[in-house]
Amino acid sequence: MSNLSLQNPLGAIGLSVLGVIVFIYLFHRQYKTLQITGLFLWNSFTRTKEGGKRLERLNFSRSLLLDLLACLALVLAFCVPAFQAADKGLTVIILDNSFSMRADKNFQKAKREAKEIISNLGENEKAIVILAKEQPEVVASSEYGKNKMLLALDEYTPYSKGAAIKDSISLSRNITDGYMHVHVFTDKDIKPNSIKNTSVTYHFYKADFDNLAFTNVFRQISGERRNSENIFLTVANYSNFRKNVNIKISDIKNTISFNRNAEIDAEKKKSFEFQISELLKKDIKVSIINHSDKLDEDSTIILSPEPELKVLYYIDNLQHNLSSPFRAALNASGAFETSNKSFADLYITQNESAQSQNNITTIRLVKQKEVPAVTVGPFIINYYTDLCDDLSLSGVYWGFNKNFPVRKNIVPLISVDETPLCWFEDGSTIVMNLAIDKSNIKLMPCWPALISNIVRYSRNSLAGIHKANYYPSEKLQYVYSALKDKRITFKNKNKLMPSTGSVPAKPGNYTLISKNKKFGKISVNAIFPNESNLLKLSDTTKIENQKPDLSEELPKSFKLLSIPCLLFALACLILNWWLDFSVAQKRLKGDAS
Amino acid sequence: MPKTLSYTQTVDSALQEGIKESGNYRIVPSMSNQRGPAGIYLGKGTGSSIDFHDFREYQPGDDLRRVDWSAYARNNVLSVKLYQEEISPFVEILIDQSRSMAVYEDKIFASVFTASFLVNATRQSEGRPIYIDKSNRHTGKNIEFALSKIEFNEANVDTHLLHSKSVGKPLRFFISDFLFAEDMESFMRNISRNSAALIPIMLLSKNEHSPEFSGAHKLIDCEMSNRWTELDITPSAINEYKARLKNHTASVRRAAQSIAAPFVQLNLPDYSADGNDIAQYIAKALTNSKIVEAV
């Protein structure tokens, strides 16, 4: 892309000289040429005075034209024009980091394409990678080399609840004033806008499933992790959900459309339920988990880990109560009967109590077997500690963001993204979010098993906080609202970890110390180090500050454009002088003859 | 001056207008010393007409039929009667083909018209018109053709053809603006050589005898473009110019008089599209100057 730019735009002030020249020429006496006979009869008259007497009509003479051209060229020379030929500009890779990009392995596809683009970059071409999360973030730059960029791309996995694509483009626009090739990899419907000095290429990825949950389902049904015995239908909405959602499950061979605002089509729903029940009849174990509070309330089933543990399920805007044929089908299928091999041998009993009139249904897990494979788990804070003091849990209370201070009478039980569970000691229950923002628990469709783990740990009366699925270097989401001087120190085998507020990278059991006082323990297993998307992200800075230095010197040959301008100006002046001279010479000869 | 015709159209128009206008005119036969073949005009010399001219003593070889026998009877001296000759006059027409003659359209028209007019008036007089241009002498029907092809592109007056010996002594018309700074007397003598009489006709365009422009002008000589002057043309400058022109015209007139040539000055009126006004003006002026007369 060729691009002519002025390195010294202030030089354009010199254009005012053009006006001065024209002004001078206005005062210059202009003679109207007239061919006559008998010049000798006029010759002896007094010559008129030249210039300065009165304003003359501007006559675009050769002299004026050459003077203007010379002046223009001089001004241009002072502006230092730089012709940036073959400037490829900045290549910007914008990866939609929203959760929905997990569908159909779209993120992997996007990364593959992005890598191709990066690989094809020239030696001196610049590129950056922006993760379009809720807030865009520059995560890699060609300043660290192409290979590092490619490696860094491997580290990213989509986890955001939203993707600020347009903000990402704006961010890249802030990074450079020059030309940009922007590649946007997204599954969002974005109306491409034309941006000055920017070419934007959209790489759209449309998944059959609009959200992670169904992607997981699909993967489990058809993919390598298929387990004929266990299918988890996680009806979740991790990213911005469109109003109409088409859910396709190949094995079900049916499509059901949920409209979160409108009445659910009873026929469709019935059909969907029927398909599910057909699956159940095939002796495929099904857990249906809806993390979303908005998607399809009446298909949401929250499983209680213990018969004696009542987990109340709040159904907002319930349009169908749970006494639907669907649940009846589930019950009738006996899908949740105990099986020795299945971890989720769940059994649902329905308590058609008076509570159902208040749209509160208790679903009880009647039997649970330990699943050794599952070693992950979220925080468990089973009693009040110093840590809980002033600890504000950024939570979502059924879709509403709300901060809940941890009080003595509250025991946050588990946090699973936007449908957390929390148990009050006083017997009342509230659902809230512990906001383990980057916890990979949301990747786990088997969170009922987690519940069982929690229960197990709880039974063992493990003190303090337990967490098993931290990423290395993951930061704890503690917010010290009142006492900011509080520090948490990790201690491992009497050795204090220097980190403050972040989880040690090495697996192990740690003691949490605040103000030289032990207040809890933490166990870090670091199960998914390869999937960590924090390792690289932690090195990056925020948007506003992330401006790679692209102001390298222009190649010298481009700056030389000033010299041709100067030469041109000189040529104009010499030509003007020479023409004047030759005309004067002719005239002198004429007078002499 | 409205310029409605192209150069060729102007020349053709002048040519046709000259033929048309000259139908009732002929050259006044009182020009002196013209020599030509026998014709209807009485020449200056002796000839064979019936008009008595003079007596002289008989010389051997004289025609005895011319001897005045009655005088011999009275005086006993042989004398012979001389009769005036009858001639057909040669009329040479020469147009100044310098560039100054073509600066203004009225002058182009007037010069070609005058030439055409005189050619045909000569024919009306049963004389022999000869049109001389820069390269040739044209007679008969060639004259019109040559006039239609006239070009005004000389830097000065070319008179070399005048110096070649012609038959007889012609009556010579020289049509010019005489706007050149030369010694007019010697110029007149030069162009009158080998002619019985020279009639200089001075044509001045309206723009020349009454210029009407004003303001700052770069005046360029039409014949030498490297000569110019830059002037602020004011009414007083115009007046001064007119005075100079008057002096110049007087000097041309004096020069003509010095060789006993009748001088005709034609200050052309406004030029109309058909040139009719100019044609009538010239015919009238030539008549008044006794160059031509109505038949």
Interface residues (C-beta under 8 A of the other chain):
Chain A: R29 Q30 Y31 K32 T33 L34 Q35 I36 T37 G38 L39 F40 L41 W42 N43 F45 R47 T48 E50 E56 K586 R587 K589 G590 D591 S593
Chain B: S100 V103 Y104 D177 L179 F180 A181 S205 N207 E208 F213 G215 A216 H217 K218 L219 I220 D221 C222 E223 M224 N226 R227 W228 T229 E230 L231 D232 A237 E240 Y241 R244 L245 H248
